[in-house]
Amino acid sequence: MGSATALVQGIVAGGALADPAWRRAFEEVPRELFVPYYYTSVIGLGDEGCDRLSHDDPDASRRERWRRGVYEDMPLATLIRNGELLSSSSQPSLMARMLEALEVEEGMRVLEIGTGPGYNAALLSHRLGDERVTTVDIDKEITDAAREHLDAAGYHPAVVTGDGARGCPERAPYDRIIATCTLPSVPLPWLDQCAPGALILAPLATGLVMLRVADATHASGHFLDTPAYFVRLRGSPPAPAPGGCLSGLPAHAAQDDSFRFLLALTAGRVPPRAAYEIWHEEGRPARERYGVAVRGTTQWAWLDDPDGPYAWPLGD
């Protein structure tokens, strides 16, 4: 049967949780309180192809499956509506890497976009204190459930039902903003709610971009080396899918993670053949060579240099 101790040991073995404060948070915040049930994919089971595992299932073997899954290093689907995944508890090792990358210090105020079941907000509250954590989600069903989970675990951050793209101005300014949903571009209200020098960490394309905020209209930064796949920010337009045919490209490129990242980053802007030529000529650049810049109402992704030859607009 899985346990929090085994989960943390596995995350540490994978190179995360070097910060003792974050390790204590993962050891002491019980994930099971935040996922009293979750869904697993089962081919041929119902219209949605999902099986619901719960802590109170009358079948002891299914309860054991539920608990074992809670303490495996895997994402867990927690809300599915009309066949669409709307909320999940992220993979714990990815959560750990993102939280450590935030470089939080005592006294900092953090805004989380995408509450989910509340587990990430609990970890932040453990590290910084309830009064310094705000978490926002657009779906009342999600925020109501998260409050219950947080109360059960003994944490009471501000849980706000609202459009995450608008942030939460009434509790600003923030020293850190962390998003757990994929963005098509960086919402400009976030910059206005940041203290000077704040960091924003958010999924974009299939990566994680870390932006340093200079002021209300300027921010820039690089992608981390970590792949990331999240539910998209609700209320935002879906990101364009990579267009064009990959059949004419070398097989090694079509299967290469760094190339597929470039395809996602330039989707709707650059044809796959042109993206391949950039990727090949530039030495198959890793994620860390890409970045995002925001200047006023203009923002773009770039390779190596925000003012260099390879730049692609973000947003509409």
C-alpha positions as CSV (number, residue, x, y, z in Angstrom):
1,M,0.0,0.0,0.0
2,G,1.3,3.5,-0.9
3,S,2.4,6.0,1.7
4,A,3.3,9.6,1.9
5,T,6.8,8.6,3.0
6,A,7.4,6.4,0.0
7,L,6.1,9.1,-2.3
8,V,8.4,11.8,-0.9
9,Q,11.4,9.4,-1.0
10,G,10.6,8.8,-4.7
11,I,10.4,12.5,-5.4
12,V,13.7,13.1,-3.6
13,A,15.4,10.3,-5.5
14,G,14.2,12.0,-8.7
15,G,16.1,15.1,-7.8
16,A,13.4,17.3,-6.3
17,L,12.6,18.5,-2.8
18,A,16.2,19.5,-2.0
19,D,14.7,22.4,0.1
20,P,13.9,20.9,3.6
21,A,11.0,23.3,4.0
22,W,9.3,21.9,0.9
23,R,10.1,18.4,1.8
24,R,8.4,18.8,5.2
25,A,5.4,20.2,3.4
26,F,5.1,17.2,1.2
27,E,5.6,14.9,4.2
28,E,3.0,16.6,6.4
29,V,0.2,17.6,4.0
30,P,-1.8,14.4,3.4
31,R,-2.7,14.2,-0.3
32,E,-5.5,11.7,0.5
33,L,-7.6,14.5,2.0
34,F,-7.6,16.4,-1.3
35,V,-8.5,13.4,-3.5
36,P,-11.3,11.6,-1.7
37,Y,-12.1,10.2,-5.1
38,Y,-10.6,10.3,-8.6
39,Y,-11.1,8.8,-12.0
40,T,-9.0,6.3,-13.8
41,S,-9.3,5.5,-17.5
42,V,-10.8,2.2,-18.4
43,I,-11.4,1.2,-22.0
44,G,-15.0,0.3,-22.7
45,L,-16.4,1.5,-19.4
46,G,-19.3,3.9,-20.0
47,D,-19.4,6.8,-22.3
48,E,-16.5,8.6,-20.5
49,G,-14.3,5.5,-20.2
50,C,-13.7,6.2,-16.5
51,D,-13.8,4.3,-13.3
52,R,-14.3,6.2,-10.0
53,L,-12.2,5.1,-7.1
54,S,-13.1,6.5,-3.7
55,H,-12.0,6.4,-0.1
56,D,-15.4,5.2,1.1
57,D,-16.0,2.5,-1.6
58,P,-17.7,-0.5,0.1
59,D,-15.3,-2.8,-1.7
60,A,-12.1,-3.1,0.4
61,S,-10.0,-4.0,-2.6
62,R,-11.2,-0.8,-4.5
63,R,-10.4,1.3,-1.4
64,E,-6.9,-0.1,-1.4
65,R,-6.6,0.7,-5.1
66,W,-7.7,4.3,-4.3
67,R,-5.1,4.7,-1.6
68,R,-2.4,3.2,-3.6
69,G,-3.1,5.6,-6.4
70,V,-3.2,8.6,-4.1
71,Y,0.5,8.0,-3.1
72,E,1.8,7.2,-6.6
73,D,3.7,9.9,-8.4
74,M,1.0,10.5,-11.0
75,P,-1.7,13.1,-11.8
76,L,-5.2,12.2,-10.7
77,A,-8.4,13.3,-12.5
78,T,-10.8,14.8,-10.0
79,L,-13.5,16.5,-12.0
80,I,-14.9,15.3,-15.4
81,R,-18.0,16.9,-16.8
82,N,-19.6,15.9,-20.1
83,G,-16.6,13.9,-20.9
84,E,-14.2,16.8,-20.5
85,L,-11.4,16.8,-17.8
86,L,-11.8,20.0,-15.9
87,S,-9.7,19.5,-12.8
88,S,-7.0,17.3,-11.5
89,S,-4.4,16.8,-8.8
90,S,-1.1,17.3,-10.6
91,Q,1.8,14.8,-10.5
92,P,3.5,15.4,-7.1
93,S,7.0,15.4,-8.5
94,L,6.1,18.1,-11.0
95,M,4.4,20.1,-8.3
96,A,7.6,19.8,-6.2
97,R,9.8,21.1,-9.1
98,M,7.4,24.0,-9.7
99,L,7.2,25.0,-6.1
100,E,11.0,24.9,-5.6
101,A,11.5,26.9,-8.9
102,L,9.4,29.7,-7.4
103,E,12.2,30.5,-4.9
104,V,9.8,31.7,-2.2
105,E,11.0,33.3,1.0
106,E,9.3,33.9,4.3
107,G,6.8,36.8,4.1
108,M,6.1,36.5,0.4
109,R,2.6,36.6,-1.0
110,V,1.6,34.0,-3.6
111,L,-1.3,33.9,-6.0
112,E,-2.2,30.5,-7.5
113,I,-4.2,30.3,-10.7
114,G,-6.1,27.0,-10.9
115,T,-7.2,25.8,-7.5
116,G,-7.9,22.2,-8.4
117,P,-8.6,20.0,-5.4
118,G,-6.6,22.4,-3.1
119,Y,-3.5,20.3,-2.5
120,N,-1.1,22.8,-4.0
121,A,-2.6,25.7,-2.0
122,A,-2.2,23.6,1.1
123,L,1.5,23.0,0.4
124,L,1.9,26.8,-0.1
125,S,0.0,27.5,3.1
126,H,2.2,25.1,5.0
127,R,5.3,26.9,3.7
128,L,4.2,30.5,3.9
129,G,1.1,30.7,6.1
130,D,-2.6,30.8,5.2
131,E,-2.8,34.6,5.1
132,R,-0.1,34.9,2.4
133,V,-1.8,32.5,-0.1
134,T,-4.6,33.2,-2.5
135,T,-5.9,30.6,-5.0
136,V,-8.4,31.3,-7.8
137,D,-10.6,29.1,-9.9
138,I,-13.4,29.9,-12.3
139,D,-15.6,26.9,-11.3
140,K,-17.6,27.2,-8.1
141,E,-17.9,23.4,-7.8
142,I,-14.0,23.2,-7.7
143,T,-13.6,26.0,-5.2
144,D,-16.3,24.7,-2.9
145,A,-14.7,21.3,-2.9
146,A,-11.2,22.7,-2.4
147,R,-12.4,24.7,0.7
148,E,-13.7,21.5,2.2
149,H,-10.5,19.7,1.6
150,L,-8.4,22.5,2.9
151,D,-10.6,22.8,6.1
152,A,-10.2,19.1,6.7
153,A,-6.4,19.4,6.4
154,G,-6.3,22.5,8.7
155,Y,-5.4,25.1,6.1
156,H,-7.4,28.3,5.4
157,P,-5.9,30.3,2.5
158,A,-8.1,32.7,0.5
159,V,-10.1,30.6,-2.0
160,V,-11.7,32.8,-4.6
161,T,-14.2,31.9,-7.3
162,G,-13.4,34.0,-10.3
163,D,-11.7,34.3,-13.7
164,G,-8.0,33.4,-13.2
165,A,-7.0,35.5,-16.2
166,R,-8.0,38.5,-14.1
167,G,-6.0,37.5,-11.1
168,C,-7.3,38.7,-7.7
169,P,-6.6,42.4,-7.5
170,E,-8.2,42.9,-4.1
171,R,-5.4,40.8,-2.4
172,A,-2.5,42.2,-4.5
173,P,0.4,42.8,-4.7
174,Y,2.0,39.4,-5.1
175,D,5.6,38.4,-5.0
176,R,4.9,35.2,-6.9
177,I,2.2,33.9,-9.2
178,I,2.0,30.2,-10.1
179,A,-0.5,28.8,-12.6
180,T,-1.5,25.1,-12.8
181,C,-3.3,25.5,-16.1
182,T,-1.9,26.0,-19.6
183,L,-2.0,29.5,-21.0
184,P,-2.2,30.7,-24.6
185,S,-0.4,33.9,-23.5
186,V,0.4,35.8,-20.3
187,P,-2.7,37.6,-18.9
188,L,-1.7,41.3,-18.5
189,P,-3.6,41.9,-15.3
190,W,-1.2,39.5,-13.5
191,L,1.7,41.9,-14.2
192,D,-0.3,44.8,-12.8
193,Q,-0.9,42.8,-9.6
194,C,2.8,41.9,-9.1
195,A,5.3,43.6,-6.8
196,P,8.4,44.8,-8.7
197,G,10.8,41.9,-9.3
198,A,8.1,39.3,-8.8
199,L,8.2,35.9,-10.5
200,I,5.5,34.3,-12.6
201,L,5.6,30.5,-13.3
202,A,3.1,29.2,-15.8
203,P,2.6,26.4,-18.2
204,L,2.6,27.5,-21.9
205,A,2.7,25.3,-24.9
206,T,4.0,22.1,-23.3
207,G,6.6,23.8,-21.1
208,L,7.0,26.0,-18.0
209,V,8.0,29.6,-18.5
210,M,9.5,31.6,-15.6
211,L,9.0,35.3,-16.0
212,R,10.6,38.1,-14.0
213,V,8.3,41.1,-13.7
214,A,9.9,44.5,-14.1
215,D,6.7,46.6,-13.9
216,A,3.0,46.5,-14.9
217,T,3.8,46.2,-18.6
218,H,7.2,44.4,-18.8
219,A,8.3,40.9,-18.1
220,S,10.6,38.3,-19.6
221,G,12.2,35.0,-18.9
222,H,13.1,31.5,-20.0
223,F,11.4,28.1,-20.1
224,L,12.5,25.5,-17.5
225,D,13.8,22.2,-18.7
226,T,10.7,20.4,-17.4
227,P,7.9,19.2,-19.8
228,A,4.4,20.1,-18.5
229,Y,0.9,19.2,-19.6
230,F,-2.0,20.8,-17.8
231,V,-5.7,21.5,-18.3
232,R,-6.0,24.8,-20.2
233,L,-7.0,28.0,-18.4
234,R,-10.8,28.1,-18.4
235,G,-12.4,31.0,-20.3
236,S,-9.4,31.4,-22.5
237,P,-9.4,30.4,-26.2
238,P,-7.8,27.0,-26.9
239,A,-4.3,27.1,-28.1
240,P,-4.0,26.4,-31.8
241,A,-3.0,22.8,-32.6
242,P,0.2,22.3,-34.6
243,G,-0.9,22.4,-38.2
244,G,0.4,20.7,-41.3
245,C,1.7,17.2,-42.0
246,L,4.7,15.7,-40.2
247,S,5.0,12.8,-42.6
248,G,7.7,14.4,-44.7
249,L,10.0,15.1,-41.8
250,P,12.7,12.7,-40.5
251,A,11.3,10.2,-38.1
252,H,13.7,11.2,-35.3
253,A,12.3,14.7,-35.4
254,A,8.7,13.8,-35.2
255,Q,9.4,11.8,-32.0
256,D,11.8,14.2,-30.4
257,D,10.5,16.1,-27.4
258,S,12.4,19.3,-28.1
259,F,11.0,19.4,-31.6
260,R,7.5,18.7,-30.5
261,F,7.8,21.5,-28.0
262,L,8.8,23.9,-30.8
263,L,5.8,22.8,-32.7
264,A,3.5,23.5,-29.8
265,L,5.1,26.9,-29.2
266,T,4.8,28.0,-32.8
267,A,1.4,26.4,-33.5
268,G,-0.6,28.4,-36.0
269,R,2.4,30.6,-36.7
270,V,5.1,28.4,-38.3
271,P,4.5,25.4,-40.6
272,P,6.1,22.1,-39.4
273,R,8.7,22.1,-42.2
274,A,9.9,25.6,-41.4
275,A,9.9,24.7,-37.6
276,Y,12.1,21.7,-38.5
277,E,14.5,23.8,-40.4
278,I,14.9,26.1,-37.4
279,W,15.3,23.2,-35.0
280,H,17.8,21.5,-37.2
281,E,19.9,24.5,-38.0
282,E,20.0,25.7,-34.4
283,G,21.3,22.4,-33.1
284,R,18.1,20.9,-31.8
285,P,17.6,23.5,-29.0
286,A,16.4,22.4,-25.6
287,R,13.5,24.1,-23.9
288,E,15.8,26.3,-21.8
289,R,16.9,28.2,-24.9
290,Y,13.4,29.5,-25.4
291,G,11.7,32.3,-23.6
292,V,8.8,34.7,-23.5
293,A,8.8,38.5,-23.4
294,V,6.0,41.0,-22.6
295,R,6.3,44.6,-23.5
296,G,3.1,46.6,-23.2
297,T,0.3,44.8,-25.0
298,T,2.8,42.9,-27.2
299,Q,4.2,39.5,-26.2
300,W,6.1,36.8,-28.0
301,A,8.0,33.6,-27.6
302,W,11.7,33.6,-28.8
303,L,14.7,31.4,-29.2
304,D,18.0,32.5,-27.5
305,D,17.3,36.3,-27.6
306,P,14.0,38.2,-27.3
307,D,15.2,40.6,-29.9
308,G,16.8,37.9,-32.1
309,P,15.7,36.5,-35.5
310,Y,13.5,33.8,-34.1
311,A,10.4,35.3,-32.5
312,W,6.7,34.2,-32.6
313,P,3.8,36.3,-31.3
314,L,1.6,35.0,-28.6
315,G,-2.2,35.5,-28.1
316,D,-4.6,36.8,-30.7
